[in-house]
Every structure is written in structure tokens, then in C-alpha cells.
Amino acid sequence: GDREGAPVRIARRAERIEPFYVMEVAKAASQMAREVARTDRPMVFLNIGEPDFTAPPLVQEAAERALRAGSTQYTHAVGLEALRERISQWYRDRFGLAVPASRIVVTAGASAALQLACLALIEAGDEVLMPDPSYPCNRHFVSAAEGTAVLVPTGAEDRFQLSAAAVRANWTDRTRGVLLASPSNPTGTSIEPQELRRIHEWVKDRGGITLVDEIYLGLSHDDRFGHSALALGEDVISINSFSKYFNMTGWRLGWMVVPQALVPVIERLAQNLFICASTVAQHAALACFEPESIAEYERRRAEFKARRDWFIPALERAGLRVPVVPDGAFYAWADCSDWCTALGLEGSWELAFEVMKRAHVAITPGRDFGHADTRRFVRFSTASSMEQLQEAAARLAEMAP
């Protein structure tokens, strides 16, 4: 019986999903970090978009209480009623929006929300327009639902976001809608509110869907942009998360707001695919909305803004231009073409490994985020402490060609 069996046949949909290169770079960075750990230049990680803050005290205590009380059984597929109510209240307090709890579905992270939305709305062969660059996993959710993500090249003049003109120009009979992210990963830029309105009207007139990933919405640094797309009407679908503003990355908890008519559809899918989101995480998340927690989150948001305000000028001084100052999230999308030319490198993928090797700073090359112009860009995460950002900036300045 030591004969090799036939090779396992892999489904085409799985073959279509490219590796998440960010993680490939992260693996190389961790390997190198072990090698340089004892040197005077340990690795500085500016490659992963994860807040360095963890869940604040009240959230941790709420999780412990839930465990001790045995509040760990399944919840409704759409989430704890109390949590849906708290999220609804958050929209009211923070954005002045009336979003009824009945339209809010709690999910296993924003990832589950995107998967549920795509499975509910996308047929095989449907096309969904997205900006290039954008977060790679978003296009893979479309692809896993047998749809096709159409990446539309964007530039600094559009804040690296889709414009209504670009949506019109790329709309075909097969287009099902748009998937936007505001603020965006990797650029940290939001869509101009008027532009978003024009896009939504065009899409709505064609019976399409406007899906907006708003997981960085709480981390807006500019009043002009810090609004939810839900203000445009009940037919916008918003995806949100407890990972970024609420600092609960590994708890895997998110939510989505959908039109009332879609709730039973999403519920049916969620019952079958996920049963429910983590019960402990849901009980913990109730404490996110306590005044003391919100005050802490706002303090941290100010800290993220201070990091951005310090780090981006430092990048510019080192010859890494940031064409659009991010108005939210914690990223800097920097043009590294001058560096590549001076160092005789082909593009940002090669540069990322060079910077890792010479400066011991881990950064993310653009290739994950699309195809248009991404070889000219690297993404820095400014979610690390000011001390780490200052150390990284000093090393980059030293390495600057």
C-alpha cells in the first residue's frame, strides 16, 4: 500500500485565489527577525495593518464575565439583540444616522460579512467594479462567489478611489455593482462624499448594488470624510468590524448593515455557513460602547493621527513620496519609484526585501493590492508605536539613495 494515490484535484475557484503576498512577506520578515533579534537593530514591523493597541479593559473584563457566567452558547445567527441595539445607537450618537437594529447583522469579522453579502447577491459571471489598488481579500470574496472583480485603475487625482466617470466607463451588461472601501486599505484615503453620491445614484438607476467596506470608518482624521455611506439611503450595504477602531482583531467580530428585505436572506446563509459569530466576543463587544471605552478609543484615534502626522513628512524627507495624505486608517501609500531607480531595482517587491535586509524594516510591497501601478508603491502601516516609527524613519533616512 505504499503506492502514491492520484493527486488531489483542486477546485478551480481555489486555484483562482492568489496567495496573500502580505503574509508571504510577513513570513520572510519573521524569519529574519529571529536572526537579527539579538543585534542592535532588531526588526521593526510596519507591514501588517493591525493596531498595536488591544481591547481596552472594560472589553476584556466583559469577556471574562461571560466566561465565568457560562454565557458561551450559540447566539442568534444575526447576533445578540443587545449588541445590534448598541451598534444602532453608535450610528445615532456618532453619525446622526437612524439605522434600526433590525437591519444590523453581527458576523464573524468583516470577512464573514463580505462573504455573506457576495453569496447573497452575486451570480456566476457577474462583474463587480473595484478600485485598483484595493484590499486583495475583497476581490477574492467576489471570486469565491463565482463573480469577477474588475479592477479599475485609479490615481492620486481620484484619491485612489473610483470616480463616477470611471464607474460609467466600465459598466457593462454583466456589471452587478461596486465594492468600495472608505477609508481604504492600502491608501488610507476616503471617497469624496459628492463622488460617492454620484456613484450610488448611477448604480441604483441600473438596479445594481453599492457595497461599502467601512471597517476604518471610526478612524477618520478629517470631518469632511468621516461619514458613513449609509447616509445615502437604505439600499447601501455597509460592512464594518470590531477589529480596527475597536482594536479587537483576533476576536473575529464584525457586522453588516443591509436593506430590511435582505436580512432574512443573509440570516439563512449565516445559519448554514457560520451558525453565529463568537458568543464570547459578542458579549465582550457590548463593553466597546461604554463611555469609558469610547473615551479610550478616541484617545487612541488621536494617537493614530499623531503618528500619521509625524511619519508621513519623515517618509517624504527620505524620498518616499505619499501622493495623497491619508485621511483615515493607519497606512501610508508611498511612491518608491525614485528609490527603485537609484538602487537599480525592478519594483516595490524587490525593494521590500532590500529594505528588510539592509534596514531591518518590514514593509508591504504594492503587488497584493492590484495590477495598475502597484509596482511603484509600498504600503507602510503606521499602527506601530511612535518609538518604532521613529526608529524605522531613522533607518530609512540612512538607507535613502
C-alpha positions in Angstrom: 0.0 0.0 0.0 2.9 2.4 -0.4 1.8 3.5 -3.9 1.1 7.2 -4.3 -2.6 7.8 -4.8 -3.8 10.0 -7.6 -3.1 13.7 -7.0 -5.9 15.6 -5.2 -8.0 17.6 -7.7 -8.2 21.2 -6.6 -11.3 23.2 -7.4 -10.9 25.9 -10.0 -12.3 28.5 -7.5 -9.5 27.7 -5.1 -6.9 27.9 -7.8 -8.2 31.4 -8.7 -7.3 32.8 -5.3 -3.8 34.2 -5.4 -1.6 33.9 -2.3 -2.0 36.8 0.1 1.5 38.2 -0.5 1.4 40.4 2.6 1.6 37.1 4.5 4.5 35.8 2.4 6.5 39.0 3.2 5.5 38.6 6.8 6.9 35.1 6.9 10.2 36.2 5.5 10.2 39.2 7.9 9.6 36.9 10.9 12.4 34.6 9.8 14.8 37.5 9.5 13.5 38.9 12.8 14.7 35.8 14.6 18.1 36.1 13.0 18.6 39.8 14.0 16.8 39.7 17.3 20.0 39.9 19.3 21.7 42.5 17.2 21.5 46.3 17.9 18.9 46.6 15.0 16.0 44.2 15.7 13.3 44.1 13.1 10.7 46.9 13.0 7.4 45.7 11.6 5.5 48.2 9.5 3.9 45.6 7.3 0.8 44.3 9.0 -2.3 46.5 9.4 -3.0 45.7 13.0 -3.4 48.2 15.8 -0.7 47.9 18.4 -3.5 48.5 21.0 -5.5 45.6 22.2 -9.1 45.6 23.5 -9.5 48.1 26.4 -10.0 47.0 30.0 -13.8 47.0 30.1 -14.0 44.8 27.0 -11.5 42.3 28.5 -13.5 42.3 31.7 -16.8 41.7 29.9 -15.2 38.7 28.1 -14.1 37.2 31.5 -17.5 37.8 33.0 -19.2 36.0 30.0 -16.8 33.0 30.5 -17.4 32.8 34.2 -21.2 33.1 33.8 -21.2 30.4 31.2 -22.6 32.8 28.6 -20.9 30.9 25.8 -23.8 29.1 24.0 -24.8 29.9 20.4 -26.5 33.2 19.8 -29.0 34.0 17.1 -27.4 33.8 13.6 -27.8 37.6 13.3 -26.1 38.3 16.7 -27.1 39.2 20.2 -30.1 41.5 20.2 -28.3 43.8 22.8 -25.3 44.1 20.6 -27.3 45.0 17.5 -29.1 47.7 19.6 -25.7 49.1 20.8 -24.4 49.3 17.2 -27.6 51.1 16.2 -27.1 53.5 19.0 -23.5 54.1 17.9 -24.7 55.2 14.4 -27.1 57.6 16.1 -24.6 59.1 18.5 -21.6 59.3 16.2 -23.0 59.9 12.8 -26.5 61.1 13.5 -27.9 58.2 11.5 -31.1 56.2 12.2 -30.1 52.7 11.4 -32.6 50.3 13.0 -31.1 47.3 14.9 -33.2 45.0 12.7 -31.0 45.9 9.6 -27.8 45.0 11.5 -26.3 41.5 11.2 -23.4 40.6 13.5 -20.8 38.4 11.7 -17.6 36.5 12.3 -15.4 39.5 11.3 -15.9 41.8 8.3 -14.6 38.9 6.3 -17.8 36.8 7.0 -19.9 39.9 6.3 -18.3 40.3 2.8 -18.7 36.6 2.1 -22.3 36.6 3.1 -23.0 39.7 1.0 -21.3 38.3 -2.0 -23.0 34.9 -1.7 -26.4 36.6 -1.3 -26.0 39.0 -4.3 -23.6 37.7 -6.9 -24.4 35.2 -9.6 -21.7 33.3 -11.6 -20.3 35.6 -14.3 -21.4 38.9 -12.5 -18.8 41.6 -12.6 -18.1 43.9 -9.6 -16.2 47.1 -10.1 -13.4 47.9 -7.6 -10.6 50.4 -7.4 -7.1 49.4 -8.2 -5.4 49.5 -5.7 -7.6 47.8 -3.1 -7.5 45.2 -0.4 -6.9 41.9 -2.1 -9.2 39.7 0.0 -12.2 41.8 -1.1 -11.8 40.8 -4.7 -11.4 37.2 -3.6 -14.7 37.2 -1.9 -16.3 38.2 -5.2 -14.3 35.4 -7.0 -15.3 32.8 -4.4 -18.9 33.6 -5.2 -18.2 32.9 -8.8 -18.2 36.5 -9.8 -15.4 38.6 -11.4 -13.8 41.5 -9.7 -13.0 44.2 -12.3 -10.1 46.3 -11.0 -10.4 49.8 -12.4 -7.0 51.8 -12.3 -7.2 54.9 -10.1 -4.7 57.6 -9.4 -3.9 60.3 -6.9 -6.3 62.7 -8.7 -9.2 60.5 -7.6 -7.6 59.9 -4.2 -7.0 56.3 -5.4 -10.8 55.7 -5.4 -13.4 55.0 -8.1 -15.0 58.1 -9.7 -18.5 58.2 -11.1 -16.9 58.7 -14.5 -14.8 55.5 -14.1 -17.9 53.6 -13.0 -19.9 54.7 -16.1 -17.0 53.9 -18.4 -16.5 50.4 -17.0 -20.2 49.5 -16.6 -21.4 46.6 -18.9 -24.4 44.3 -19.1 -22.6 42.0 -16.7 -21.9 44.6 -14.0 -23.7 43.8 -10.8 -22.4 46.7 -8.7 -19.4 48.3 -7.0 -17.4 47.3 -4.0 -15.7 50.3 -2.4 -13.7 50.9 0.7 -13.6 54.2 2.5 -11.2 54.8 4.2 -9.2 52.3 2.0 -6.5 49.8 2.7 -3.8 50.3 1.3 -4.1 54.1 0.8 -5.9 55.4 3.9 -8.0 57.6 1.6 -11.7 58.1 1.6 -14.1 58.9 -1.3 -15.2 62.4 -1.7 -18.8 62.4 -0.3 -20.3 64.0 -3.5 -18.5 61.5 -5.7 -19.8 58.6 -3.6 -23.3 60.1 -4.0 -22.9 60.2 -7.8 -21.6 56.6 -7.9 -24.5 55.4 -5.8 -27.2 57.2 -7.9 -25.7 55.7 -11.1 -25.5 52.2 -9.7 -29.0 52.4 -8.2 -30.5 53.6 -11.5 -29.2 50.4 -13.1 -30.6 48.1 -10.3 -27.0 47.4 -9.1 -25.6 47.1 -5.6 -23.4 49.6 -3.7 -21.3 47.7 -1.2 -19.0 49.8 1.0 -16.3 48.4 3.3 -16.3 50.9 6.2 -14.0 49.0 8.6 -11.8 52.0 9.1 -14.7 54.5 9.4 -14.1 55.1 13.1 -10.5 56.0 12.4 -11.2 59.1 10.3 -9.0 62.1 10.8 -10.9 64.6 8.7 -14.5 65.7 9.3 -15.1 66.1 5.5 -14.7 62.3 5.1 -15.8 60.8 8.4 -19.3 59.9 7.3 -21.0 56.6 6.7 -22.2 55.7 3.2 -25.4 54.6 5.0 -26.5 58.3 4.9 -27.1 57.8 1.1 -30.1 55.5 1.7 -31.3 52.2 2.8 -30.1 50.4 -0.3 -26.4 50.8 0.6 -24.8 47.8 2.1 -22.1 48.6 4.7 -19.5 46.2 6.0 -17.9 47.1 9.4 -15.7 45.5 12.0 -14.6 45.5 15.6 -11.0 44.9 14.5 -9.7 48.4 13.7 -11.3 51.3 15.6 -12.4 48.9 18.4 -9.0 47.1 18.5 -10.4 43.6 18.6 -8.5 41.9 15.6 -8.3 38.3 16.7 -11.7 38.3 18.3 -13.1 37.9 14.8 -16.2 40.1 15.1 -17.8 42.4 12.6 -21.2 43.4 11.3 -23.1 44.5 8.2 -26.0 46.8 7.6 -28.3 45.6 4.8 -31.7 46.6 3.4 -34.5 45.2 5.5 -35.6 42.8 2.7 -32.1 41.3 2.6 -32.0 40.4 6.3 -33.8 37.0 6.1 -31.7 36.0 3.2 -28.4 36.8 5.0 -29.8 35.2 8.1 -30.5 31.9 6.3 -27.0 31.9 4.8 -25.4 32.8 8.2 -27.3 30.0 9.9 -25.9 27.5 7.5 -22.4 28.7 7.0 -21.5 30.2 10.4 -24.2 29.3 12.9 -23.2 32.5 14.7 -20.3 34.8 15.5 -18.2 34.1 18.6 -20.5 34.4 21.6 -17.7 35.5 24.0 -16.6 38.1 21.5 -20.1 39.4 21.2 -20.6 39.8 25.0 -17.2 41.5 25.2 -18.1 43.9 22.4 -21.1 45.2 24.3 -18.5 47.0 26.5 -16.9 48.8 23.5 -19.8 51.3 23.6 -19.4 52.2 27.3 -18.4 55.9 27.7 -15.1 54.9 29.3 -14.3 52.6 26.3 -15.3 55.2 23.7 -13.1 57.8 25.5 -10.2 55.4 25.3 -10.8 54.7 21.6 -10.9 58.4 20.9 -7.6 58.9 22.7 -6.2 56.1 20.6 -7.6 57.7 17.4 -5.7 60.9 18.3 -2.6 58.8 18.8 -3.0 57.2 15.3 -3.4 60.7 13.8 -0.3 62.0 15.6 1.7 59.0 14.2 0.5 59.8 10.7 1.3 63.5 11.1 4.9 62.7 12.2 5.6 59.7 9.9 4.5 61.0 6.5 6.8 64.0 6.5 9.6 61.7 7.5 8.9 59.4 4.5 8.8 62.5 2.2 12.2 63.6 3.5 13.6 60.2 2.7 12.4 60.5 -0.9 9.3 58.2 -0.5 6.5 60.4 -1.7 3.0 60.0 -0.4 0.8 61.4 -3.2 -2.4 61.6 -1.2 -2.3 62.2 2.5 -4.4 59.6 4.1 -7.5 60.9 5.9 -8.1 57.8 7.9 -7.0 54.3 8.9 -3.3 53.8 9.6 -1.5 53.4 6.3 0.8 55.4 4.0 0.8 54.5 0.3 4.2 55.7 -0.8 5.7 56.0 -4.3 9.1 54.3 -4.2 10.0 54.6 -7.9 12.9 57.1 -7.2 14.4 54.6 -4.7 13.9 51.7 -7.2 15.6 53.6 -10.0 18.5 54.7 -7.8 19.0 51.2 -6.4 18.6 49.5 -9.8 15.6 47.5 -8.6 12.7 46.4 -10.8 9.9 47.5 -8.4 8.4 47.5 -4.9 8.5 43.7 -4.4 12.3 43.7 -4.7 12.6 46.9 -2.7 10.6 45.4 0.2 13.2 42.6 0.6 16.1 45.1 0.2 14.7 47.3 2.9 14.1 44.3 5.1 17.7 43.1 4.6 19.5 46.4 4.9 17.4 48.5 7.3 15.6 45.6 9.1 12.3 47.3 8.5 9.4 45.1 7.2 7.1 46.9 4.7 4.4 45.7 2.3 5.0 45.8 -1.5 2.2 47.0 -3.7 1.6 43.8 -5.7 -1.1 42.5 -3.4 -3.3 45.4 -4.0 -3.8 45.3 -7.7 -2.0 45.5 -11.1 -2.3 49.0 -12.4 0.6 50.9 -10.9 1.3 48.9 -7.8 4.9 48.1 -8.6 5.7 51.8 -7.9 4.2 51.7 -4.4 4.8 50.3 -1.0 2.5 50.4 2.0 3.6 51.4 5.4 1.4 50.6 8.4 1.5 53.4 10.9 -0.2 51.3 13.5 3.0 50.8 15.4 4.2 52.9 18.4 5.7 56.3 17.7 9.0 54.9 19.0 9.0 52.2 16.4 8.0 54.6 13.7 10.9 57.0 14.6 13.4 54.1 14.6 12.1 53.0 11.2 12.3 56.5 9.8 15.9 57.0 11.0 16.9 53.7 9.3 15.1 54.6 6.1 16.8 58.1 6.0 20.1 56.3 6.4 19.4 53.9 3.6 17.9 56.6 1.3 19.7 56.7 -2.1 
